[in-house]
Amino acid sequence: MLSIVIATRDSERGLLPTLAALVAGATAGLVREVIVADANSRDATVAIADEAGCRVSASALPHGARLKAAAGAARASWLLFLKSGVVLEATWVEETRRFIEEAGLGKNAHVRAAVFRAAPRGSATLEALALLRAARPDASQGLVIAKSLYDALGGHRDVPAPERDLFRRLGRKRLLRLRTGAIRIT
């Protein structure tokens, strides 16, 4: 049902907590696979991904090209793009499943995508920043998107900010904000 793509580069500190938060999705049968699109890390990133059972695609390709290649190799009909160091709140499994099921039942099946809520980490300053980020989604909030829509948009492109470029082409009308938070820990 869902292929998760995680972009990494020397990300050993952030990858483990990100993967740990995804275990519930695998146990619930929502996650079909996790693909780590690595930029030839020099630390233990690839070893951690391999030990966790992820498919690893390591290359020197630019960021957008690595994400697009990983999405092209994905086997599920839905994609979840995450950055290493982003941890989804526990409610992500049921809310993501519900979003995918409702999108599949709708008249405009597979024309929408979703992002997680930017979750603050405790201080008033961080909460204010989270509110500002919520107005403009970014890659640290993750992106759930039908593979068919991703392909129709042309996927990630080889530009300086490929995630921002994809969000811009997607447009706000096709983007739903989920209640589940995404917390950036690194």
C-alpha positions in Angstrom: 0.0 0.0 0.0 2.8 2.5 0.9 6.4 2.8 -0.1 8.4 5.1 2.2 11.4 6.9 0.6 13.9 8.5 2.9 16.7 10.7 1.6 20.0 10.4 3.5 23.5 11.7 3.6 25.6 11.0 6.6 22.4 10.6 8.6 23.2 7.9 11.1 22.0 10.0 14.1 18.6 10.8 12.6 17.8 7.6 10.7 17.3 5.2 13.6 14.5 7.3 15.3 12.8 7.9 11.9 12.8 4.2 11.2 11.7 3.3 14.7 8.6 5.4 14.2 7.7 3.5 11.0 7.7 0.1 12.7 4.0 0.5 13.7 3.1 1.0 10.0 4.9 -2.2 9.0 3.2 -4.1 11.8 -0.2 -2.8 10.7 0.4 -3.8 7.1 0.4 -0.3 5.8 4.1 -0.1 4.9 5.2 -2.3 2.0 8.8 -1.2 1.9 11.3 1.5 3.0 13.7 2.7 0.4 16.7 4.7 1.6 18.0 7.0 -1.1 21.5 7.7 0.1 24.1 10.2 -1.2 27.1 7.9 -0.6 27.3 8.4 3.2 30.6 8.0 4.9 29.1 7.2 8.3 27.0 4.2 9.4 23.8 5.3 7.6 23.8 2.5 5.0 24.6 -0.2 7.6 21.7 1.1 9.8 19.3 1.0 6.8 20.5 -2.4 5.8 20.1 -3.8 9.3 16.6 -2.4 9.5 15.6 -4.3 6.3 15.4 -1.2 4.1 16.2 -1.3 0.4 19.2 1.0 -0.1 19.9 2.9 -3.2 23.3 4.7 -2.8 24.5 7.0 -5.5 26.2 10.3 -6.3 23.2 11.6 -8.2 21.8 15.0 -7.2 19.2 15.0 -4.4 16.1 15.3 -6.7 17.4 12.6 -9.1 18.0 10.2 -6.1 14.4 10.7 -4.9 13.0 10.3 -8.3 14.9 7.1 -8.9 13.8 5.7 -5.5 10.2 6.5 -6.2 10.5 4.9 -9.6 11.7 1.7 -8.0 8.9 1.8 -5.4 6.4 -1.1 -5.6 3.4 0.4 -3.8 0.8 2.7 -5.3 1.3 5.4 -2.6 4.6 7.1 -1.6 5.6 8.7 1.7 8.7 10.9 1.4 10.5 11.6 4.7 13.8 13.2 5.7 16.1 11.4 8.1 15.6 12.8 11.5 11.8 13.3 11.1 9.8 11.3 13.6 6.0 10.9 13.0 3.7 10.8 15.9 2.0 7.5 16.8 -1.3 8.4 15.1 0.3 8.5 11.7 -0.6 4.9 10.8 -4.4 5.2 11.1 -4.6 8.7 9.8 -2.5 7.8 6.7 -4.5 4.7 6.1 -7.7 6.7 6.3 -6.4 9.3 3.9 -5.3 6.8 1.4 -8.7 4.9 1.6 -10.7 8.1 1.3 -8.7 9.3 -1.7 -9.2 6.0 -3.4 -13.0 6.1 -2.9 -13.4 9.7 -4.1 -14.5 10.9 -7.5 -11.0 12.4 -7.9 -9.1 9.4 -6.8 -5.3 10.0 -6.6 -5.4 13.7 -7.3 -4.5 14.7 -3.7 -1.6 14.5 -1.4 -1.1 15.1 2.3 1.5 16.5 4.6 1.9 16.0 8.3 1.5 18.8 10.8 4.7 20.5 11.9 4.9 19.5 15.5 6.6 21.8 18.0 9.1 20.4 20.4 8.2 22.3 23.5 9.2 25.9 23.6 7.0 28.9 22.7 9.5 29.9 20.0 9.4 26.4 18.4 5.6 26.5 18.6 5.5 29.8 16.8 7.9 28.5 14.2 5.7 25.4 13.7 2.7 27.6 13.1 4.6 29.5 10.5 5.8 26.3 8.8 2.3 25.0 8.8 1.3 27.8 6.5 3.9 26.7 4.0 4.5 22.9 3.9 8.0 21.6 3.5 9.9 18.4 3.2 10.4 18.1 7.0 6.7 17.5 7.3 6.8 14.5 5.0 4.6 14.0 1.9 2.1 11.3 1.2 1.3 11.2 -2.5 -0.3 8.7 -4.9 2.5 7.3 -7.2 0.3 8.1 -10.2 0.1 11.8 -9.2 3.8 11.9 -8.5 4.5 10.5 -11.9 2.0 12.9 -13.6 3.8 15.8 -12.0 7.1 14.6 -13.3 8.4 13.6 -9.8 11.3 15.4 -8.2 13.4 17.4 -10.6 17.1 18.2 -10.6 16.8 21.7 -9.1 18.4 23.3 -6.0 15.3 22.6 -3.8 13.5 19.6 -5.3 11.0 19.1 -2.5 9.9 22.8 -2.6 9.7 22.5 -6.3 7.4 19.5 -6.1 5.2 21.2 -3.5 4.9 24.2 -5.8 3.8 22.0 -8.8 1.4 20.1 -6.6 -0.4 23.3 -5.4 -2.3 23.9 -2.2 -5.6 22.8 -3.6 -4.4 19.2 -3.9 -2.6 19.2 -0.5 -4.4 18.1 2.7 -2.8 18.8 6.1 -3.1 15.8 8.4 -3.5 16.2 12.2 -0.6 13.9 13.0 2.6 15.7 13.8 6.1 15.3 12.2 8.8 16.3 14.7 12.2 17.2 13.3 14.8 15.8 15.9 18.0 16.5 14.0 
